[in-house]
Amino acid sequence: MTPIQCKMARVALGWGTRDLAAKAGVSPDTIARFERGEQLKSATVATIQAAFHAGGIEFIPENGGGVGVRFKKPAS
């Protein structure tokens, strides 16, 4: 997950930095630092990404069209 993907996912879910921080169990400052492009521990990024996955977000890697996010397809 890149900083821009973090911002995109937050907007898609309608979450502010405080919402994401609460769901991920980190401080709002940690979210702000990551979105500014500061380096975080990989475990912290994984925790933030897990909160998004629980919220229904899927991350799209660089595949020639750029990175992105989308909602996960609901399980049938």
C-alpha positions in Angstrom: 0.0 0.0 0.0 1.3 3.4 -1.0 0.5 6.7 0.7 -1.8 7.7 -2.1 -3.6 4.4 -2.0 -4.2 5.0 1.7 -5.8 8.4 1.0 -7.9 6.9 -1.8 -9.1 4.1 0.3 -10.0 6.5 3.2 -12.0 8.6 0.8 -13.8 5.6 -0.8 -14.9 4.5 2.7 -15.7 8.0 3.9 -13.2 7.7 6.7 -11.2 10.6 8.2 -7.7 10.0 9.6 -9.1 9.6 13.1 -11.6 6.9 11.9 -8.8 5.0 10.2 -6.5 5.4 13.2 -9.2 4.0 15.5 -9.9 1.1 13.3 -6.2 0.3 12.9 -5.2 0.9 16.5 -2.7 3.6 15.7 -2.5 7.3 16.3 -4.0 9.8 13.9 -0.5 11.3 13.6 0.8 8.0 12.3 -1.8 8.0 9.5 -0.9 11.7 8.7 2.8 10.9 8.6 2.2 7.9 6.3 0.1 9.9 3.9 2.7 12.6 3.8 5.1 10.0 2.5 7.1 9.3 5.7 8.5 5.8 6.2 6.7 3.6 8.7 7.5 0.2 10.0 6.2 -2.5 7.7 4.2 -4.0 10.5 2.4 -0.7 11.0 1.6 -0.4 7.3 0.3 -4.0 7.4 -1.9 -3.1 10.3 -3.4 -0.1 8.5 -3.9 -2.2 5.4 -5.7 -4.9 7.4 -8.1 -2.2 8.6 -8.9 -1.4 5.0 -9.4 -5.0 4.1 -11.8 -5.4 7.0 -13.6 -2.3 5.6 -14.0 -4.0 2.2 -11.1 -2.4 0.3 -8.8 -4.2 -2.1 -5.5 -2.7 -3.3 -4.5 -2.8 -6.9 -0.8 -3.0 -7.6 1.1 -1.1 -10.3 0.2 -3.0 -13.5 0.9 -0.6 -16.2 -2.1 1.5 -15.4 -1.0 2.8 -12.0 -1.8 1.8 -8.5 -5.4 2.0 -7.2 -8.0 0.8 -4.8 -11.4 -0.8 -5.3 -14.2 -2.3 -3.2 -13.9 -6.1 -2.8 -16.5 -8.2 -4.6 -18.9 -9.4 -2.0 -18.7 -13.1 -1.1 -21.6 -15.0 -2.6 
